[in-house]
């Protein structure tokens, strides 16, 4: 069975997928500017966590996401059928 990925710019679809996987919007610590969210990430349990990431509000995350012209590529499940938290931010 092959894994499939989906690419979207829909805020609600992104938020739903992230929250279904217990993720939180975040940015990389030290990359933020004046009023800018910094390098965007999603913090999943067991990931880089609070040492490297700072949780931010969805509004701030999506503001930067839209300004940077990004799309959200994500994988629903792995090739073996198990749940996946793989995602990538890509250019539109």
BELDA-V331962 format. One record per pair of residues at least 4 apart in sequence whose ideal C-beta (glycine too) atoms are under 8 Angstrom apart, sorted by the first residue. I is the first residue (numbers start at 1). J is the second residue. Records with the same first field share a line. If there is no record, write none. Layout:
I: J + J
This chain:
1: 79 + 80 + 81
2: 79
3: 75 + 77 + 78 + 79 + 84
4: 75 + 76 + 77
5: 73 + 74 + 75 + 76 + 86
6: 73 + 74 + 75 + 76
7: 71 + 72 + 73 + 74 + 90
8: 13 + 14 + 71 + 72 + 74
9: 70 + 71 + 72 + 92
10: 14
11: 15 + 58 + 62
12: 16
13: 17 + 72
14: 18 + 72 + 74
15: 19 + 58
16: 20
17: 21 + 74 + 87
18: 23 + 24 + 25 + 42
19: 23
21: 44 + 83 + 85
22: 44 + 45
23: 42 + 43 + 44 + 85
24: 42 + 43 + 55
25: 40 + 42 + 43 + 55 + 56 + 57 + 58 + 60 + 61
26: 40 + 41 + 42 + 43 + 53 + 54 + 55 + 56 + 61
27: 31 + 32 + 37 + 38 + 39 + 40 + 41 + 53 + 54 + 56 + 61 + 64
28: 38 + 39 + 41 + 52 + 53 + 54
29: 38 + 52 + 53 + 54
30: 38
31: 38 + 39
32: 36 + 37 + 38 + 54
33: 38
36: 64
37: 56 + 60 + 61 + 63 + 64
38: 54 + 64
40: 61 + 64 + 65 + 68 + 70 + 89
41: 48 + 53
42: 87
43: 47 + 48 + 49 + 53 + 55
44: 85
47: 53
48: 52 + 53
49: 53
50: 54
56: 60 + 61
57: 61
58: 62
59: 63
60: 64
61: 65
62: 66
63: 67
64: 68
65: 70 + 72 + 89
66: 70
69: 91 + 92
70: 89 + 90 + 91 + 92
71: 89 + 90 + 91 + 92
72: 87 + 88 + 89 + 90
73: 87 + 88 + 89 + 90
74: 84 + 86 + 87 + 88
75: 84 + 86 + 87
76: 84
77: 81 + 82 + 83 + 84
78: 82 + 83 + 84 + 86
